[in-house]
């Protein structure tokens, strides 16, 4: 099991409060290209290996594009980053 953390760039540090922390798992058996463009100067692109887990920051309202290449075709999935947002949960024991 691998977990990747995408580091923040200096330009990203100023507006951390305007972003959401997201979690994505490539549950396919294929490589995937993950991409977010905009708003403003925000750009994110990463190759996700099969079963790789990723934590990354994204601006509010951003959409993650997931491109998966199989032997037959190329598929694209669009996921609103709010659906991938990490939420705090309390564990009582």
N, C-alpha and C positions, 0 to 999 in steps of 0.2 A: 504494500500500500504506500503510495507516495503522495505527499502534500506539497503544493507549491504556493509560495507567498510572493505576490508581485509587489516589488518595492515601490514606494512612492518617490516620484521625482521632486526636486526642489520646488518647481512651479506648482505642483499638486498640494504642497503642504499648507499653503495659505488658506485654502478654502475647504479644509477637511470637513467642516460642519455642513457643507453643501453637498456632501457625498454620502453614499450608503456603502456599508461593508457587505460584500456579496460572497456567496459560496456556490460553487458549481462543480459537479462531478461528471466526467466523461464516462458514462456507463456503457458506451458502445465498445465494440472490439476494434474500432478503426481510429486512426488519427483524426483530430478535429482542429479546425482553425477557428479561434474565438476572436471576435472583433466588435469594438464599440467605437463609433465616431461621433464627435460633437457631444454636447454643445460647446461653443467657443473653440478653444484650442485642444480640447480633450481628445486623445486617441489611445486606444488600447488594442493590441493584437498579440496573440499567444497561440502556440501550438500546444494542444492538450493530448497527451498520450492516453491510450486505453486505460480506464480505471483511475486516471489521475484526478486529484482533488485540488481545487484552486480557491484561494481567498483573494479578493481584489476590491479596490474602491471604484465606485462609478458615480457619476453625477445623478442627482434626482431626475427622473424622467428618461434616463438612458435605456436603450434596448441592446441586449447582447445578441449578436448574430453568430450562429453556430453553423459552420460549413463542414459536412461530412462527406468524404469521397469513398464510395464503395466501388467494386469492380464494375457495377452496372451504371451508376450515375452519381451525380453530385447533388446533395440535398442541402437546403438551407432552412434553419429554424430560427425564429425570432422570439426571444424571451425578455419581457420587461424586467429590468434589474430589480425592481421592487419585489418581484416574486422570488428572487434569489437572496434577498436581504437576510442577513444574520440577525436573529432576534434573541434577546436575552430571555432566559428561562430560569425559573427558580426551582431548585431541587430540594424537597424537604425529606428528611429521613428520620 
